[in-house]
Amino acid sequence: MSMYQRERSTYAGTWEPASVSPALERSRLLQCKALLLGIDGLVTDTARLHAGAWKRALDGFMRDSGHVHRLSVRPFDPETDFRRFFQGRARLDGLRAFLTDRGIYDPGRPDAPSILQELAAGEDRFFDEQVCTHGVPVWSDSLHLVAVMHAHAIPVAAVSASRHGRRLLESAGLTSRFDAIVDGCDRARLRVPAGPDPALLAEGTRQLRTVPEHSAVVVAAPAWITAAHRGGFALTLGVDREGRTENAVELYKRGAAHVARSLAELAPHA
């Protein structure tokens, strides 16, 4: 089953796959005046690069500081740990949560802030190395969706909470595909908190000369679903490329109208 829907049930918390016509979502997209599309995980397949970079930074830190040899401390898992602590979250928040979970973070230590900054800088360095070496992987279904929306005269903005967002699109030669780009570098100018925030999405609609009430948001991270829901967007759709039921459930709980397995399911017919 490629599309999920929240099943109406007398049992609270029951979520099951249900049959949904993709045509419904396509028609709802065409009723909007603009589309905001998440960069991370939807346009660029950078989650694996970030996960690998965090593993190098965090495992090196734990090994060098002696923590990794303790029975209570496990090495960083690039799948489960990245999804749990870092995906769709502010970098330093994810770091604090991960190190606290491993029992090796003490916010009372005078060097705690510098440790977080050093680890974040290490992840940045390792991520840049991977991008330079392997390039930026791109999901082809995202480009198809953008092209189809443009064919229907609906502008598309690319949005990311990461300051790498625009640079990744530039590296992949994709900046001309979008009518607007908003990423973490806009955060200081907008004076909004780190991580997914309704203000970043609102900036996307502002650049597209429309408003959230007339716009759709398609994203992969639950935190972005929350931001879109708080921002009052007309349509909020989630994408779970991995096909994990727990991921779909989380997206629905945060406010997604529907969750698809790929952007191809959501692309209106040209």
C-alpha positions in Angstrom: 0.0 0.0 0.0 1.7 3.2 -1.2 -0.5 5.8 0.5 -1.5 6.0 4.1 -4.5 7.5 5.7 -5.5 7.9 9.3 -8.2 5.3 9.9 -11.2 6.5 11.8 -11.7 4.1 14.7 -13.3 3.9 18.0 -10.0 2.8 19.4 -7.8 5.9 20.2 -4.4 5.7 18.7 -5.3 3.1 16.1 -3.6 3.8 12.7 -3.8 1.5 9.7 -3.0 1.7 6.0 -6.1 2.6 4.0 -6.9 3.0 0.4 -6.8 6.6 -0.8 -7.2 7.8 -4.4 -4.0 9.7 -5.4 -6.2 11.7 -7.7 -7.7 13.5 -4.6 -4.3 14.7 -3.5 -3.4 15.8 -7.0 -6.6 17.8 -7.4 -6.0 19.5 -3.9 -2.5 20.5 -5.0 -3.9 22.2 -8.1 -6.3 24.2 -6.0 -3.4 25.8 -4.2 -1.7 28.9 -5.5 1.8 27.8 -4.5 3.8 24.8 -3.3 6.6 24.7 -0.7 8.7 21.6 -1.1 11.2 20.4 1.5 14.8 20.1 0.3 16.1 17.5 2.7 14.9 14.0 1.9 12.6 15.2 -0.9 14.7 17.1 -3.4 18.2 16.1 -2.3 18.9 12.7 -0.8 21.3 14.1 1.8 20.0 12.4 4.9 22.5 9.5 4.4 25.4 12.0 4.0 24.4 13.8 7.2 24.0 10.6 9.1 27.4 9.4 8.0 29.0 12.7 8.9 27.4 12.6 12.4 28.6 9.1 12.9 32.2 10.0 12.1 32.0 13.1 14.4 30.2 11.4 17.3 32.0 8.0 17.3 35.3 9.8 17.1 34.4 12.0 20.1 33.1 9.1 22.2 36.1 6.9 21.3 38.7 9.7 22.0 37.1 10.6 25.3 36.8 7.0 26.4 33.0 6.9 26.6 32.5 4.4 23.8 34.2 1.7 25.9 31.5 1.9 28.6 28.9 -0.8 28.3 26.1 1.8 28.6 27.3 3.7 25.5 26.6 2.5 22.0 28.2 3.8 18.8 26.1 6.2 16.7 23.6 4.3 14.5 23.3 6.2 11.2 19.7 5.0 10.7 17.8 4.9 14.0 19.9 7.5 15.9 19.8 10.0 13.0 16.1 9.7 12.6 15.4 9.9 16.3 17.7 12.7 17.3 18.6 14.8 14.2 16.2 14.6 11.4 14.1 17.7 11.2 15.6 19.2 14.4 18.1 22.0 15.1 21.6 20.7 15.1 22.6 21.6 18.6 19.2 20.4 20.0 19.9 17.0 18.3 23.4 16.9 19.8 22.2 17.6 23.3 19.5 15.0 23.0 21.9 12.3 21.6 24.6 12.9 24.2 22.1 13.1 27.0 20.6 9.8 25.9 24.1 8.3 26.0 24.6 9.6 29.5 27.7 11.7 28.5 26.4 15.2 28.4 26.6 17.5 31.4 25.1 21.0 30.8 26.7 22.2 34.0 30.2 21.7 32.6 31.8 25.0 31.6 33.1 23.5 28.4 29.7 22.0 27.4 28.9 24.8 24.8 32.3 24.4 23.2 31.9 20.6 23.0 28.7 21.1 21.1 30.2 23.6 18.8 33.2 21.4 18.0 31.0 18.4 17.3 28.8 20.5 15.0 31.9 21.9 13.2 33.2 18.3 12.8 29.9 17.2 11.2 30.0 20.2 8.9 33.6 19.3 7.8 32.8 15.6 7.2 29.5 16.5 5.4 31.4 18.9 3.1 34.0 16.2 2.3 31.3 13.8 1.3 29.5 16.4 -0.9 32.9 17.2 -2.6 33.7 13.6 -3.1 30.4 12.1 -4.1 28.3 15.1 -5.2 24.7 15.8 -4.2 22.2 12.9 -4.8 18.9 14.1 -6.2 15.5 12.5 -6.2 14.1 12.5 -9.7 10.5 12.4 -8.7 10.9 15.8 -7.0 12.0 17.4 -10.3 9.0 15.8 -12.0 6.7 17.3 -9.4 8.2 20.7 -9.8 7.9 20.6 -13.6 4.3 19.5 -13.4 3.4 22.2 -11.0 5.0 24.8 -13.2 3.1 23.4 -16.2 0.0 24.3 -14.2 1.4 27.8 -13.5 1.9 27.1 -9.8 5.2 28.4 -8.4 7.3 26.2 -6.1 9.7 27.2 -3.3 12.4 25.0 -1.9 12.6 25.1 1.9 15.2 23.8 4.4 16.1 24.6 8.0 19.7 23.8 7.2 22.2 26.5 6.1 23.4 24.0 3.5 20.1 24.1 1.6 20.8 26.7 -1.1 24.4 25.5 -1.5 23.2 21.9 -2.1 20.8 23.1 -4.8 23.6 25.1 -6.4 25.9 22.1 -6.3 23.3 20.0 -8.0 22.5 22.7 -10.6 18.9 23.0 -9.4 18.5 26.6 -8.3 16.8 27.6 -11.5 14.2 25.0 -11.0 12.6 26.8 -8.1 10.9 30.2 -7.9 12.2 30.8 -4.4 14.6 29.2 -2.0 14.6 29.6 1.8 17.1 27.9 4.1 18.8 28.2 7.4 20.8 31.2 6.2 17.6 33.2 6.3 17.1 32.5 10.0 19.3 35.3 11.3 17.6 37.8 9.0 14.2 36.6 10.1 15.2 36.2 13.7 13.5 32.9 14.1 14.7 29.9 16.2 16.9 27.2 14.8 15.2 24.2 13.1 11.9 24.0 11.2 9.8 27.0 12.0 6.5 28.4 10.6 8.3 31.7 9.8 10.6 30.0 7.3 7.6 28.6 5.5 5.8 31.9 5.6 8.9 33.5 4.1 8.6 31.1 1.2 5.0 32.1 0.6 6.0 35.8 0.8 8.7 35.3 -1.9 6.0 33.6 -4.0 3.7 36.5 -3.4 1.0 34.5 -1.8 -0.1 33.5 1.8 -0.1 30.2 3.7 -3.9 29.9 3.5 -3.5 29.5 -0.3 -0.4 27.3 -0.2 0.5 23.6 0.1 3.5 22.1 1.9 5.1 18.8 1.1 7.8 17.6 3.5 9.4 14.5 5.0 10.3 15.5 8.6 7.6 15.4 11.3 8.9 18.7 12.7 8.2 20.4 9.3 4.6 19.0 9.5 4.2 20.6 12.9 5.6 23.9 11.5 3.2 23.9 8.6 0.2 23.0 10.7 1.0 25.8 13.1 1.5 28.2 10.1 -2.1 27.6 8.9 -1.2 26.2 5.5 -4.1 25.1 3.2 -2.7 21.6 2.6 0.1 19.7 4.4 1.3 16.4 3.0 4.0 14.1 4.3 6.3 11.8 2.4 7.7 8.6 3.9 10.1 7.2 1.4 11.2 4.3 3.6 7.7 3.0 4.0 7.9 2.6 7.8 4.5 2.6 9.4 5.9 4.3 12.5 7.1 7.2 10.4 3.7 7.6 8.7 2.0 7.5 12.1 4.2 10.2 13.4 3.6 12.4 10.3 -0.2 12.0 10.8 0.0 12.8 14.5 1.8 16.0 13.7 -1.0 17.1 11.3 -0.3 15.7 7.8 -3.4 15.3 5.7 -2.0 12.3 3.9 1.3 10.5 3.7 2.7 9.2 0.4 5.6 6.9 -0.4 7.0 9.1 -3.2 6.4 12.5 -4.8 5.3 10.7 -8.0 2.1 9.7 -6.3 1.3 13.4 -5.7 2.2 14.9 -9.1 -0.8 16.1 -10.9 -1.1 15.0 -14.5 0.5 17.5 -16.9 
